[in-house]
Amino acid sequence: MTFALLAGAAYAADDSAAGRVQSVDNALLRSMRAGSSLGAAERYQRLAPVIERAFDLPTMTRLAVGPAWSSFSPAQQRAAIAAFSRLTIASFAHNFSAYGGERFEVDPGVVTRGPDKIVHTQLIRPHGSPIPLTYQMRESGGSWRVIDVYYGAISQLAIQRPDIQASIASGGAPTLIAHLNSLSGKMMD
């Protein structure tokens, strides 16, 4: 049994997926260190290019929306991706806005599971338990990009999915897009 588990997971000490996550962690740390000297909008502007490079936001949007995605028009799909992207970036800008001596540690032992790579990190706090962050990554356009983030054992997409489904059920793509934009707007206030 142990052999079967090890055969399904390959480890790499130097991995481009881990490097991609390290670039996100570095940007978050810069945002945290800037703290109150930056407003939410400026943190957003600084984090946006890093997150857009590191995350496969179109795939994340499609996965979060689920089966209803195929019923969206191409214009609605583009608008949903834009709204989901804004919400993702706004969430990082909102949640990583102050510094108190924290640091990130990226585990160099990247795990390969099927088409995906799993990169484990921790946000180390000087006064408190480490916060585990796990990035699920998939190759897209020749580079590894994040398709989900786990806080502990909880998937970001799994948390968002019921809210997204409820918005779609109440008014389809237009209601979902308006809801996502409203949520990101509240985080940026």
Order of alpha helices (4+ residues) and beta strands (2+ residues): alpha-beta-alpha-alpha-alpha-alpha-beta-beta-beta-beta-beta-beta-alpha
